Amino acid sequence: MFLLFEETGKFMAGRVLSETESSAQVELDSGKRVKVKAANILLKFEKPAPAELLAAAQTLSETIELELAWEFAPEDEFGFADLARVYFSEQASLTEQTAALLRLFEAPHYFRRAGKGRFRKAPAEIIAQALAAIEKKKFIQQQIEAWAAELGQGLCPEPIREQLYRILFKPDKNAPEYKAVVEASRATHTAPLELLQKAGAIDSPYQFHWRRFLFENFPKGTGFPPLEAPAIQDDLPLAQVQAFSIDDSATTEIDDALSLQGLGSGTVTVGIHIAAPGLAVQRGDPLDNVCRNRLSTVYMPGYKITMLPDEVVQRYTLQEGRDCPALSLYVAFDEATLEIRASETRLERVPIAHNLRHDQLDTVVTTDWLENPAFEHENATQPASELREQLSFLYQLAKKLKAQREVVRGKPENFNRPDYNFRLVGNDGAEPQGSEQVQISVRQRGAPLDLIVAEAMILANSSWGEWLAELGVPAIYRSQTSLAPGVKVRMGTKALPHAGIGVKSYAWSTSPLRRYTDLVNQWQIIACARHGKTAALAAPFRPKDADLFSIISGFDAAYSAYNGYQGAIERYWTLKYVQQQGLTELVATVFKENMVRADEIPLVLPVLGAKDMPRGARVRVRLGDIDEVSLDVSGTVLERLDAEPEADSEDSEEEEGEHLAAGPIAIAVDVNESDSPSGDNSAS
């Protein structure tokens, strides 16, 4: 005797070996023996053989019309044999009964299961909905197959083009557009990004990088809601100084300025004046919400996304010709020894006499011009000449402060690698299109103006950091426990040493128009300036405020993403420069196995032929093809140019990848955020 039974949603048949009231021992055609509960037994029969029955029933079940079966089926609960007798004949055969069972089981939208072999008719409206869903699913599958076929033929359907960034970087794996790309990728044995490139989904490599960045970081766009810049209500005293700022020409968010008093008196007071939006913007107000959402200005060649709207920035920026509200740190130095005698923090209005510009003065304000009174420069401008004595003192002071930090740091800071400036010809601050002519110029790290500003900002950030800690006022600090490889800069609320800079504590406070952490710290410093020893009770953020940790976490993530994009898009423009200049070869320096850094442009690339060359070896490299989407380029060593290579600087290998892209889809750029002395006055 044979049994037909259901087991875990499948129908099987086999020969009965033994049977009790509650179960049966059954042998399947495969030879496997199973124990079947009595409740799972649906049919008992003598012939045909189990395999023959199931095969014949499966074929017959496909001929059963579901609409007709539904019409004929009893209104109440029924068994599969009942339907067979209604649909086929009163004497329905074993095969017909089994066919009815299989058909009922595979059509849950027509017949709901009510138990083993038992069913109930589904309501007509439910059937209509189910049939519509089935038809829709069928249509979607046909659409997926059609789209996949088009992609395989090198054509990109418009719906996939519209979903390009979501498909590649934040996919909904149930979306038909994503499924079509996956299906086409498998069929053509092509990576998704390459497939979409070949299909013409990417019209512009530049727009691909730009739109991807916006998709991931500014999904609602870069525009600002309607905002008003609140007026500063404080009655601030007017400082008796004439301050000047030093920035690049493109800088609109002028955060910091310097002043000097007392030259020739034996005690010289240096004023470090920081724009004070913290006097007007308050924690939790609309402007604060905007700042906290963006967290930082985003920089890129020829363009930037500011943390604050320009009309708000202009209200608080340190614009020349105005008396600007500022948070000022005055540090008195012995004029002969350059040792600190005293310091004081004030809230005041500061007259800004000049906005000096790096790119206009770096060739004028040189070491010779600053250190040799007899040295004249034919291109010296009136503001520079007027400030020559002050700049000379500030340069000597900056060198002294740097030397003191290096003693704490344990080794000197090396500026042997230059910074690069990118200029897009004719761009004038408009959003780049990616085809502009690009100019790359060198700005040597540690240039006098750069050093003056950097050391002044380090002095302010470290001094205010220590002051906040002394008064027990929480702040956001940056720290580094040692200079050992792999020990990175961390952000936290404790005033810990920063080994990389060589200071006891370091709290970013000098760019409140450009970084949210600096605005937060400015609120805390303002509380200290107003309340002194009781500032901890009056500051916007109290000790152990959990919101500070949330800000740190958000800032770390955003700042890393912004720096990553800046590095990636600078690499794009570097590769565009190579194409525009028709460069096929370049001179480079080996910094690790099969990796070189170009000597004259900011480009790192893998090469063949440098495997056994030591770090620091100089080579001539032939460039290969450039992929502007993946930002890939490689090269081949043509010849070695030196016999005895000098060891490269102390820069760790982790720092070498600022213009090295990797990965065909996840276009990653290894940019290591740095607290270098130029960090507070970097590209604007």
Buried (B, 14 or more C-beta within 10 A) or exposed (E): EBBBBBEEEEBBBBBBEEBEEEBBBBBBEEEEEEEBEEEBBBBBBEEBEBEEBBEBBBEBBEEBEBEEBBEEBEEEEBBBBBBBBBBBEEEBBBBBBBBBBBBBBEBEBBBBEEEEBBBBBBEEEEBEEBBEEEEEEEEEEEBBBEBBBBBBEEBBBEEBBEBBBBBBEEBEEEBBBBBBBBBBBEEBEBEBBBBBBBBEBBEBBBEBBBBBBBBEBBEEEEEBEEBEBBEBEBEBEEBEBBBBBBBBEBBBBBBBBBBBBBBEEEBBBBBBBBBBBBBBBEBEEBBBEBBBEBBBBBBBBBBBBBBBBEEBBBBBBBBBEEEBBBBBBBBBBEBEEBEBEEBEBBBBBBBBBBBBBBBBBBEBBBEEBBEEEEEEBEEBBEBBBBBBBBBBBBBBBBBBBBEBBBEEBEEEBEBEBBBBBBBBEEBEEEEBEBEBEBBBEEBEBBBBBBBBBBBBBBBBBBBBBBBBBEBBBBBBBBBBBEBEEEEEBBBBBEBBBBBBBBBBBBBBBBBBBBBBBBBBBBBBBBBBBEBEEEBBEBBBBEEEBEEBBEBBEBBBEBBEBBBBBBBBBBBBBBBBBBEBEEBEEBEBBBBEEBBBBBBEBBBBBBBEBBEEBEBBBBBBBBBBEBBBBBBBBBBBBEEBBEEEBEEBEEBEEEBBBBBBBBEBEEBBBBBBBBBBBBBBBBBB
